[in-house]
Amino acid sequence: MSDPIARAFPARPLRIKAPLSAWRAWLLGILGFLLFAGGMVAISIEVVPVLATDYQIRDTAVALPKTRVERGRCRVRFFLLNDCEATLVIPQDRGPALRREVGYVFFEPSAGNRQVMPMGDPARPELTTTDLGLERFINRAVTYAVLMAGMLALCLGALFVPAAVGRQKRQLAMLSGQVLNPVPARLVRARQVWNVTSIAGGQTVGWNLGNKGEPFVVDPRGGIVLAVTGSAGGPPFPLDEKLTWLDLTDQERAAVWAARAEIQRST
């Protein structure tokens, strides 16, 4: 850091009081995880039973002209994901007709509304399906695997932010209580993350500091902000404009602000 700030900065151990809220991050992460995990369960309940029974009869299925489709429709989601469902009424030699709900989810530009033919194994009428389901069987299986992989990635992603915040809190705990060195840095905000790059060492670190403060800008034209590192180096941590993230005294804050003003007058 330029000499005026280095001279004004206190040479004593300082505690860092950063606004990293780990409990809030974990709460949002767990809620996101449960939401996406619930989506996985809901998709599985809809897809897996019919997919499993279609697999059992895919080699023995024949057309069932006496079975009728009471209702059916296909909806296209996100341009490629087809969600089709139908109610099949299967007559029985004795007793009332069987009714079966079937649903198919598969990737295709558009299946559209089309006539479907009931298909099944006469020996197992309770497993009756349609030609649409059997023709798209491989597509449906691949679609299910892709959806599960995507939802699993979202589940893990929901836990990434709280895990990152926990790691940052441990890093700050290691820095806090040391004699801290002021260093020049560049800062790029990406949503809730402050990405800080030390000019001297080139190390970039992301801190989840949200919008709870503004950086301490030393040189607006050069984009230089004030950060601190430990006495033995380590990741740069940005300071806020009001210098409240360190336990500085009022006199120490005033000295750092005055040092910045001196630098800006000379540039």
Secondary structure, DSSP 4 states (H G I P E B T S, - for coil): --HHHHHHS--SEE-B-----HHHHHHHHHHHHHHHHHHHHHHHHHHHHHHHHHHHHTTT-EE-TT-EEEEEEEEEETTTEEEEEEEEEE--SSSSPEEEEEEEEEE-S---S----EEE-TT-GGG-EEHHHHHTHHHHHHHHHHHHHHHHHHHHHHHHHHHHHHHHHHHHHHHTTEE-EEEEEEEEEETTEEEEEETTT--EEEEE-TTS--B-EEETTTTEEEEEEETTEEEEEEPBTT--SB---HHHHHHHHHHHHHHHHH-
